[in-house]
Amino acid sequence: MSLKVRKRIEQCFGWAKTVGDLRKLPLVGMAKVSAWVHWNFAAYNLIRLGGIGEWWNPSPT
């Protein structure tokens, strides 16, 4: 069970680093960085929920 949870956690951080530009953040200041991180994880949650609910297909074939 812990491996499944770990995979889910690592997936969202990997997505945030590659798609959400968290790898090299061009912002300075705790408030700006915190807002950027919250914005990215909110977007990731919407994408994940869309795939679960089958109303959005992130990789069409």
N, C-alpha and C positions, 0 to 999 in steps of 0.2 A: 504494500500500500504506500509506503513512504517513497518508493521509486516513482510511482505514478504522480504523487503530489510534487515531488522534486522536478519531474519533467514539465509539469504545468507551470511551475514557477520559473524555470529556466526558459521556457518558451516565451513568456511575456517579456522577460528582460532581454532576451535575444532580439525579439521584435522591436522593442523600444530602442535598442542600440542601433539596429540597421535601418529601420523605417522611420523611427521617431527622432533620429539625430541626437540620441543621448550619448553617443560615443565621444564626440567632441562638441560640447555644448558652448555656443558662442555667447552665453549670458553670464553676468557677474551679479552676485547678490543672492542671498538665501531666498528671498521672496520670489524673485524671478525664476530661479531654478526650481523651486517647489511648485510654482504654477505650471511650468513647462512639463515637469514630471507628472503632475496630476492630469494635465491635458492629454498627454501621451497614453497614460494607462486608461483614461476614459475612452479614448478612441480605440484602444486595443479591446476593451470590454465590449464595445459596440460591435466590432468585427467578429469577436468570438461568439457573442450572443446571436448575431446574424447567421453564423454557420451552424449553431446548435438549432436554432428555430427554422432553419432551411429557407429563410426569406432572402438570403444573400449568399452567393457562392463566391468565395474569395479567389478560386482558381478555376475559371470555366474551362471545360474541355471541348 
